[in-house]
Amino acid sequence: MEPIGQPGVYRHGRDLYTRNADPGHRVYGEELLSESGQEYRRWDPFRSKLAAYLLKGARGPLLEGVRSVLYLGGSHGTTVSHLSDALPDARIFVLEKSPVSFAPLLALARRRSNLLPILADAGLPERYAADVGSVELLYQDIAQRGQAGIFAENASACLAPNGRALLMLKVRSISQSRSSRSVLAEARGELARAGLTAGDAIDLAPFSREHLAVPVQW
């Protein structure tokens, strides 16, 4: 296993792995690999946009020193389980709107004490901001039209002044006809009006089509 420059994330051949915080257990049927007495979980980039982003050349130390995370759009917990592995000492608040998806997420959190699930709408941060407080990393992966606006509202409510943020922009959830470039430009403008700066976007193809990873900071 070779470190890739992000805490708790390793490369073995072409694949990414995280050290399993719950040895012997899989979360989504992923491969388990043992090396030097440690168990690692393969991080599938076709199932996780964050893994795709890291493989395609993430810019900057996204996870370095992070002790608190607000993850918007946790779904069943595929990606957050790997964040749980990589950041064992962090508090990871995981927001999910769907009760159907929240049930397996809650079950996952019972096995991983650093996951703190919240059943809520990401468009209403005033309902959970007091519980979350100030976080060092904001991550959003939701399929709604107003993605940039929701991201900006959550940054305003919860992102620390020197915090890092990553927006997974789902182009076709915003428009079925406009180009990715047009959707990205609109999102940049909305973020800028909120006092946020969007860095260079990374197209996540072939792992996720019509998805752009956009690093953001104040």
C-alpha positions as CSV (number, residue, x, y, z in Angstrom):
1,M,0.0,0.0,0.0
2,E,1.3,3.4,-1.0
3,P,0.0,6.7,0.6
4,I,-1.4,9.1,-2.0
5,G,-0.9,12.3,-0.1
6,Q,-4.3,12.3,1.5
7,P,-4.5,11.1,5.1
8,G,-5.7,7.5,5.4
9,V,-6.0,6.9,1.6
10,Y,-3.7,4.4,-0.2
11,R,-3.0,3.1,-3.7
12,H,-2.5,-0.5,-4.6
13,G,-1.9,-0.9,-8.3
14,R,-4.5,1.2,-10.0
15,D,-7.0,1.2,-7.1
16,L,-7.6,3.3,-4.0
17,Y,-8.0,1.7,-0.6
18,T,-8.8,2.9,3.0
19,R,-7.8,1.0,6.1
20,N,-11.0,-0.7,7.4
21,A,-12.2,0.8,10.6
22,D,-14.6,-2.1,11.0
23,P,-12.5,-5.2,10.2
24,G,-14.2,-8.1,8.5
25,H,-17.2,-6.0,7.4
26,R,-18.1,-4.7,4.0
27,V,-20.4,-1.7,3.4
28,Y,-21.3,-2.2,-0.3
29,G,-19.7,-5.4,-1.4
30,E,-16.3,-4.0,-1.8
31,E,-13.1,-6.0,-2.0
32,L,-11.2,-6.5,1.3
33,L,-7.4,-6.8,1.1
34,S,-5.0,-7.7,4.0
35,E,-1.5,-6.5,4.1
36,S,1.0,-6.5,7.0
37,G,-1.7,-7.3,9.5
38,Q,-4.0,-4.6,8.4
39,E,-7.3,-4.9,6.4
40,Y,-8.1,-2.4,3.6
41,R,-11.3,-1.7,1.7
42,R,-11.2,-1.0,-2.0
43,W,-12.7,2.4,-2.8
44,D,-14.7,2.0,-6.0
45,P,-14.5,5.2,-8.1
46,F,-17.6,4.1,-10.1
47,R,-19.6,4.1,-6.8
48,S,-18.0,7.1,-5.1
49,K,-17.4,10.5,-6.7
50,L,-14.8,11.4,-4.1
51,A,-12.8,8.4,-5.1
52,A,-13.1,9.4,-8.7
53,Y,-11.9,12.9,-7.8
54,L,-8.9,11.6,-5.9
55,L,-7.9,9.3,-8.8
56,K,-8.3,12.1,-11.4
57,G,-5.9,14.5,-9.6
58,A,-7.4,16.2,-6.6
59,R,-5.7,19.5,-6.0
60,G,-4.5,20.3,-2.5
61,P,-4.6,18.4,0.8
62,L,-8.3,18.0,0.9
63,L,-8.3,15.8,4.0
64,E,-5.2,17.0,5.8
65,G,-5.8,18.0,9.4
66,V,-9.6,17.7,9.1
67,R,-11.3,17.0,12.4
68,S,-14.9,17.9,11.4
69,V,-16.9,17.3,8.3
70,L,-20.4,18.2,7.1
71,Y,-21.4,15.8,4.3
72,L,-24.6,16.7,2.4
73,G,-26.2,13.8,0.6
74,G,-24.9,10.8,2.4
75,S,-27.3,8.3,0.7
76,H,-26.6,4.7,1.9
77,G,-23.1,5.6,3.2
78,T,-20.8,4.3,0.5
79,T,-18.4,7.4,0.4
80,V,-18.8,8.4,4.0
81,S,-17.8,4.9,5.1
82,H,-14.4,5.5,3.4
83,L,-14.2,9.0,5.0
84,S,-14.8,7.2,8.3
85,D,-11.8,5.0,7.6
86,A,-9.6,7.8,6.5
87,L,-10.5,10.3,9.2
88,P,-10.9,8.1,12.3
89,D,-10.6,11.0,14.8
90,A,-13.0,13.4,12.9
91,R,-16.6,14.0,13.6
92,I,-18.5,13.4,10.3
93,F,-22.0,14.8,10.2
94,V,-23.9,13.1,7.4
95,L,-27.0,14.6,6.1
96,E,-29.6,12.6,4.2
97,K,-33.1,13.7,3.2
98,S,-34.6,10.3,2.2
99,P,-35.9,8.1,5.1
100,V,-35.3,5.1,2.8
101,S,-31.6,5.9,2.4
102,F,-31.3,7.1,6.0
103,A,-32.1,3.6,7.5
104,P,-28.9,1.9,6.2
105,L,-26.9,5.1,7.0
106,L,-28.1,4.9,10.6
107,A,-27.2,1.2,10.7
108,L,-23.7,2.1,9.4
109,A,-23.3,4.8,12.1
110,R,-24.0,2.2,14.8
111,R,-20.8,0.4,13.8
112,R,-18.8,3.6,13.2
113,S,-18.8,6.0,16.1
114,N,-17.4,9.0,14.1
115,L,-20.4,9.1,11.8
116,L,-23.2,11.3,13.0
117,P,-26.3,11.0,10.8
118,I,-28.9,13.7,10.4
119,L,-32.3,13.2,8.7
120,A,-32.9,16.6,7.2
121,D,-33.2,18.7,4.0
122,A,-29.9,20.3,2.9
123,G,-31.8,23.3,1.8
124,L,-32.7,24.1,5.4
125,P,-29.4,24.4,7.2
126,E,-31.0,26.5,9.9
127,R,-32.5,23.3,11.2
128,Y,-29.2,21.6,12.0
129,A,-26.5,24.2,12.0
130,A,-26.6,24.6,15.8
131,D,-25.9,20.9,16.2
132,V,-23.2,20.7,13.6
133,G,-21.4,23.9,14.5
134,S,-18.3,25.0,12.5
135,V,-16.7,22.4,10.2
136,E,-13.3,22.2,8.5
137,L,-14.6,20.3,5.4
138,L,-18.0,20.8,3.6
139,Y,-18.8,18.1,1.0
140,Q,-22.0,18.1,-1.1
141,D,-23.3,15.4,-3.4
142,I,-27.0,16.0,-3.9
143,A,-29.3,15.8,-7.0
144,Q,-31.3,19.0,-6.8
145,R,-31.6,22.0,-9.2
146,G,-30.3,24.6,-6.8
147,Q,-27.0,22.9,-5.9
148,A,-24.8,25.9,-5.8
149,G,-27.3,27.9,-3.7
150,I,-27.7,25.1,-1.2
151,F,-23.9,24.7,-1.0
152,A,-23.5,28.5,-0.4
153,E,-26.1,28.5,2.4
154,N,-24.5,25.6,4.1
155,A,-21.1,27.2,3.8
156,S,-22.4,30.4,5.3
157,A,-24.0,28.4,8.2
158,C,-21.3,25.9,8.9
159,L,-18.0,26.2,7.1
160,A,-15.1,27.6,9.2
161,P,-13.2,30.7,7.8
162,N,-10.2,28.6,6.7
163,G,-12.2,25.5,5.9
164,R,-12.2,23.5,2.7
165,A,-15.1,22.6,0.5
166,L,-15.9,20.3,-2.4
167,L,-19.1,20.5,-4.5
168,M,-20.0,17.6,-6.7
169,L,-21.9,19.4,-9.4
170,K,-24.5,17.1,-11.1
171,V,-25.0,18.8,-14.4
172,R,-28.1,16.9,-15.6
173,S,-29.9,17.5,-12.3
174,I,-29.7,21.2,-13.0
175,S,-30.5,21.2,-16.8
176,Q,-31.2,18.5,-19.4
177,S,-30.2,20.7,-22.3
178,R,-27.4,23.2,-21.3
179,S,-23.7,22.4,-21.6
180,S,-21.6,21.5,-18.6
181,R,-19.6,24.7,-19.2
182,S,-22.8,26.8,-19.0
183,V,-24.0,25.1,-15.8
184,L,-20.5,25.5,-14.2
185,A,-20.3,29.2,-15.1
186,E,-23.7,29.8,-13.5
187,A,-22.6,27.9,-10.3
188,R,-19.4,29.9,-10.1
189,G,-21.4,33.1,-10.3
190,E,-23.7,32.0,-7.5
191,L,-20.8,30.9,-5.3
192,A,-19.0,34.2,-5.9
193,R,-22.0,36.2,-4.9
194,A,-21.9,34.3,-1.6
195,G,-18.2,35.2,-1.1
196,L,-16.9,31.8,-2.2
197,T,-14.2,31.1,-4.8
198,A,-14.5,28.0,-7.0
199,G,-11.3,26.5,-8.2
200,D,-10.6,24.4,-11.3
201,A,-13.3,21.9,-11.9
202,I,-12.4,18.2,-12.7
203,D,-14.6,16.2,-15.0
204,L,-15.3,12.9,-13.3
205,A,-15.7,10.9,-16.5
206,P,-15.5,8.0,-17.2
207,F,-16.4,7.2,-13.5
208,S,-19.4,9.5,-13.4
209,R,-20.8,11.1,-16.6
210,E,-21.9,14.7,-16.5
211,H,-20.4,15.3,-13.0
212,L,-17.9,17.9,-12.1
213,A,-15.9,18.1,-8.9
214,V,-15.5,21.8,-7.9
215,P,-13.1,22.7,-5.0
216,V,-14.4,25.8,-3.2
217,Q,-13.0,28.1,-0.5
218,W,-13.9,31.4,1.1
